[in-house]
Structure formats: C-alpha cells, structure tokens
Amino acid sequence: MPTDVFLNREGWTVEHVDDPATRVSEYGEHSEFRNHKDGVAIKPENVILINEDLPGPDRLEMEIHEMLHVLDWDRPEDQIHARAEELAAALWRLGWRPRKRVRQ
C-alpha cells in the first residue's frame, strides 16, 4: 500500500513492491534505474520504490537511503550509503521495527 510522505518540501509516494527494477518503466523512461533491485527514488514523478522482500534492517536502510537521495540529489552515492547505514543501525538499536505487511 503506497504511503505519502513530505520530503524536501515536496510530496512523495513510497511504495513497497516485489521488484523496483521492473516497476520503474511504469513511471516513464528511466533506464538508468532498471538495475536497482532494492530501491529507487524517481524524479520528477516523486515516487520511491522499495523492495518489500528486504529483511527489516535492510528495508529500513534502503528507505533511509532513498530518502537521503531526495534530500540531497548531488551527494555522492558512497556518502548516501554510509549515512543510511549509520542511521539504520542507530534506529534499529533504538527499537524501530517495520509494520507487518499484508500482501494484496
């Protein structure tokens, strides 16, 4: 089920899907994202696709990772990855856990 969020002063839709790479084409020509199997942020459609099969800690990291891209498009990938990894580890340690998802 899609969830609407507000990031970088814009509305975004976050969807947890079977395979983000195959869903990218639904949002226009974004061939550069076709190998992103865990997650992707698509602009200008303002959609974030996250692989719903990722285990909890990995899903949290990917959600943070894609949101960091939205907040700072120009930041290098290695920095996005490092910050997402740190934030996810800290939030997991603080007790964050994903909601149970019901497949439709």
C-alpha positions as CSV (number, residue, x, y, z in Angstrom):
1,M,0.0,0.0,0.0
2,P,1.5,3.4,-1.0
3,T,2.3,5.9,1.7
4,D,2.5,9.6,1.1
5,V,5.4,11.5,2.8
6,F,6.8,15.0,2.6
7,L,10.5,15.3,1.7
8,N,12.5,18.4,0.7
9,R,9.3,20.4,0.6
10,E,7.6,18.1,-1.8
11,G,5.0,15.3,-1.6
12,W,6.4,11.8,-2.4
13,T,4.8,8.4,-2.6
14,V,6.7,5.5,-1.0
15,E,5.7,2.0,-2.4
16,H,6.9,-1.3,-1.2
17,V,6.9,-3.6,-4.3
18,D,8.1,-7.0,-5.4
19,D,10.8,-5.7,-7.7
20,P,11.5,-2.0,-8.0
21,A,13.6,-2.5,-11.2
22,T,10.6,-3.9,-13.1
23,R,8.3,-1.2,-11.8
24,V,10.5,1.7,-13.0
25,S,9.1,1.7,-16.5
26,E,5.6,2.5,-15.1
27,Y,6.9,6.0,-14.4
28,G,8.4,6.9,-17.7
29,E,11.7,6.3,-19.4
30,H,14.2,5.8,-16.5
31,S,16.5,3.2,-18.0
32,E,19.3,4.3,-15.6
33,F,17.3,2.7,-12.8
34,R,16.5,-0.7,-14.3
35,N,19.2,-2.4,-12.3
36,H,18.1,-1.1,-8.9
37,K,16.6,-4.2,-7.4
38,D,16.4,-2.9,-3.7
39,G,15.1,0.6,-4.1
40,V,15.0,3.7,-6.2
41,A,13.8,7.3,-6.0
42,I,12.2,8.5,-9.2
43,K,12.1,12.3,-10.0
44,P,10.0,14.1,-11.3
45,E,7.3,11.6,-10.6
46,N,8.2,11.8,-6.8
47,V,8.0,8.1,-6.2
48,I,10.2,5.9,-4.1
49,L,10.0,2.2,-4.7
50,I,11.4,-0.2,-2.1
51,N,11.7,-4.0,-2.4
52,E,9.2,-5.4,0.0
53,D,11.1,-8.6,0.4
54,L,14.1,-7.0,2.1
55,P,14.5,-8.0,5.8
56,G,13.6,-5.4,8.4
57,P,17.1,-3.8,8.9
58,D,17.9,-3.8,5.2
59,R,14.5,-2.3,4.4
60,L,15.0,0.5,6.9
61,E,18.4,1.2,5.4
62,M,17.0,1.3,1.9
63,E,14.1,3.6,2.9
64,I,16.6,6.0,4.5
65,H,19.0,5.7,1.6
66,E,16.4,6.7,-1.0
67,M,15.0,9.5,1.2
68,L,18.6,10.9,1.5
69,H,18.8,10.9,-2.3
70,V,15.6,13.0,-2.3
71,L,17.0,15.4,0.3
72,D,20.4,15.8,-1.5
73,W,20.4,14.7,-5.1
74,D,24.0,15.8,-5.6
75,R,25.6,13.9,-2.7
76,P,27.8,11.1,-3.9
77,E,26.5,7.5,-3.7
78,D,29.1,6.3,-1.2
79,Q,28.2,9.1,1.2
80,I,24.5,8.4,0.9
81,H,25.2,4.7,1.6
82,A,27.4,5.4,4.6
83,R,24.9,7.7,6.2
84,A,21.9,5.4,5.5
85,E,23.8,2.5,7.1
86,E,24.6,4.5,10.2
87,L,21.1,5.9,10.6
88,A,19.5,2.5,10.1
89,A,21.8,0.8,12.6
90,A,21.1,3.5,15.2
91,L,17.3,3.4,14.7
92,W,17.3,-0.4,14.8
93,R,19.2,-0.3,18.0
94,L,16.6,2.2,19.4
95,G,13.8,-0.3,18.6
96,W,12.5,0.6,15.2
97,R,10.7,-2.3,13.6
98,P,8.7,-2.5,10.4
99,R,4.9,-2.7,10.4
100,K,3.6,-6.1,9.4
101,R,2.6,-6.0,5.7
102,V,-0.3,-7.8,4.3
103,R,0.3,-8.9,0.7
104,Q,-2.6,-7.9,-1.6
